[in-house]
Amino acid sequence: MNRYPLWKYITIAVALLIGVLYTIPNFFGESPAVQISSAKATVKVESSLITQVEQALKKEGIEYDGVVYETLGTQGTVRVRFPNTDIQFKAKGLLEKDLNIDPADPTYLVAFNLLPNTPSWLQSLHAAPMYLGLDLRGGVHFLMQVDTKAVMDKRVVGLQASARAILRDKNVRHAGIARSGDNIEIAFRDAETRAKARIALGDELRELVLTDSGTGEDLKLVGALQPATLKQTVEDAVQQNITTLSKRVNELGVAEPLIQRQGADRIVVQLPGVQDVSRAKDIIGKTATLEIRLVDETVTRGTEETAAIPFGSELFKVGKNAPVVLYKDTIITGEYISSASASFDQNHQPSVSIDLNGDGGRRMREATRSRVGKSMAIVLFEKNKGEVLSVATIRDELGARFQITGMGSSEAASDLALLLRAGSLAAPMEIIEERTIGPQLGAENISKGFHATLYGFIAIALFMVFYYRMFGFFSVFALAVNVMLLIALLSMLQATLTLPGIAAIALTLGMAIDANVLINERIREELRAGHSPQTAIAMGFERAWATILDSNVTTLIAGLALLIFGSGAVRGFAVVHCLGILTSIFSSVFVSRGFVNVWYGRKKKLTTVSIGQVWKAAD
């Protein structure tokens, strides 16, 4: 009656084994380390950097516990582990000096970090500790303001250029196109021409509301952005900035960064584990912008650094084919690039295939139509410093899709495609709030959260064992299994634990023990009704199951609502809460009964069970 089939015992044993394996990495702690990553989008961190790092450390006699190379996304990073923080600080200064020839323009970023002490055999099973959030691990918090005025300026300038190109293509003559605030004003000398322009622009630029103004020979056609377009322009700019920030920060190896929108035009960036604010700003500053410009061929090649630079042009000294003089006017920027991929040209040589959006394709056709045989360059700007990625000759009129050839190697083609895909910031941003949470405060939060949960567990355990005796012990064991499985799940999912997550674990303890109280009280009722102990155990678990399921399902629905509609700390709480409900059902019913069956199930002549005082009504 109270025996599980063999497969159920095996399931419990496997669950316990997995729980132990994926929970124990959280108890090994972390060691101080430094992380070396690229400071420039054009420089990749290779595994060969390990040799240079080791030589620098050995030369100065600095002790270290290991150097590892990891690939995070598309970028590599080197991490060095040290015995203590004193050596960590000393090594950071040394490596910054040794790896960077020019301290004012560093090639590599050397940042403080922490590495888990998980044994290699556990790491081979992909068993790793949970990530800790900003409030537990410490780190930096930035609140960034997107410059929406710059977004609108860029949008209006683009529409102004598009309107000029459309009227030229349609052979509609005008007396000049000017900008007035966020509007575009096109001057005409007669009403008939203005009417033709209205039709031409209305077909192409549907986001503009066109109105007539002026009298006599001073006629104007005013184009204003529709309110919905204004709102969507800002919306798209903020979202593009979030996407670009995510790509750059993720590729620098910051564990579990948080990048999310706050309000209409603000972005929150949280980098757990990063304590150096200046370095954190460098990480944020990795958001580069791309521009495609024409080469000023009035300057003779080879004399760029000595010749007079014409007005409207500028000299670039860094990058491929540099030095080179380029016009300041851009053909397109990174926002017009919809995709870029490494490919091969007709001669089977490495190249980069680029797809532009509709507006970008039109701008490219206009710029290259009359400039076949001329050269154009792709320039990457980081921290207001431009680096030439490629200089190519225009072989034919280019449109929405074209190739950049002469890359030299497939790796170079892949790197350039990656930079082009990463895009650019749609608008500049400024940091309006920055906050640093020290590791000591994080450690204090962990200690308080851990002790609160531990003391709660001990209080529950003492009550259950005192009140329900042996069945109380079974309940406490099931509760311990529940917590272990929850931590194991969070570790397997590599979830980020925050203070709200610790609160959810504490709440899970109360919910889980509630199920065992229902089971124990139901068994007592069956004993009071005169059933044999074996029958009471079986009926107690079966009849309590429906109530346990109902209560947990309704709580799970509330947790899912928080998960779907919540954000930030609320969402973190909901994740732990929902997982805790699932582990609670499994441990309080399935695991608990398994151990009751092992203890009592094989006793055929069972006369009593240790479940505390069973009160019976007096006759």
Number of C-alpha atoms within 10 A of each C-alpha: 11 18 17 15 8 8 9 14 17 11 13 17 13 12 16 17 13 17 22 16 16 25 24 18 21 19 11 12 12 15 18 19 28 23 24 28 24 23 21 17 19 16 13 17 20 16 15 10 14 19 10 13 21 16 11 18 16 11 9 10 9 15 15 18 10 12 17 12 18 14 15 14 11 12 19 19 23 23 22 26 24 22 14 13 13 10 16 23 16 11 24 20 12 17 20 18 15 14 19 15 12 9 12 7 12 16 21 21 22 25 20 20 22 19 16 17 17 18 12 10 9 14 14 9 10 13 23 24 28 21 21 21 26 27 22 26 25 23 23 22 21 22 21 20 20 23 18 20 13 15 19 19 14 14 17 21 16 15 20 19 12 19 21 17 15 17 17 12 11 12 12 15 16 18 12 11 18 14 14 12 11 16 19 23 23 23 21 24 16 15 17 10 14 21 13 16 23 18 11 18 19 15 9 12 16 12 16 19 14 21 12 16 13 12 11 9 11 13 20 24 21 22 27 20 22 14 12 9 14 16 12 12 18 23 14 13 22 26 18 18 22 20 17 22 25 19 18 19 23 19 18 23 20 19 18 19 18 18 18 19 16 12 8 13 17 20 22 19 22 23 24 27 26 25 20 15 16 9 15 20 14 14 21 18 15 21 23 24 23 26 22 22 22 25 21 22 13 9 16 11 13 11 12 18 14 7 11 10 16 14 8 10 15 16 19 19 16 15 17 15 14 17 17 25 26 25 20 16 12 16 19 21 21 23 21 19 23 16 17 23 19 21 19 18 14 8 7 8 15 22 25 25 19 21 18 22 15 14 14 24 20 17 22 21 16 17 19 21 13 11 16 14 13 16 18 21 24 24 24 26 17 17 12 9 12 20 20 23 20 20 24 19 17 17 12 15 16 19 21 19 16 17 18 23 21 17 21 11 11 16 12 18 24 19 19 24 21 18 19 25 19 24 24 26 24 27 20 17 19 12 15 10 11 15 12 18 19 19 19 12 14 22 15 14 19 19 13 14 20 14 12 14 17 13 11 15 19 12 10 19 20 14 13 23 18 15 15 21 18 18 24 25 19 23 33 25 17 26 28 17 23 29 23 19 27 24 26 26 21 21 24 18 13 16 19 22 23 24 21 20 22 22 16 20 23 21 17 25 21 15 21 29 23 17 23 28 18 18 28 21 16 20 27 24 18 19 22 15 11 11 15 16 19 24 15 21 26 18 18 21 21 15 14 20 16 10 14 22 13 11 13 19 15 10 16 19 12 14 22 16 13 19 20 10 9 15 13 11 13 15 20 23 24 24 20 28 28 22 20 28 23 18 20 31 21 18 27 27 21 18 27 23 23 20 20 17 19 14 13 17 19 13 12 9 9 12 9 11 17 11 20 17 10 15 10 12 6 4 3
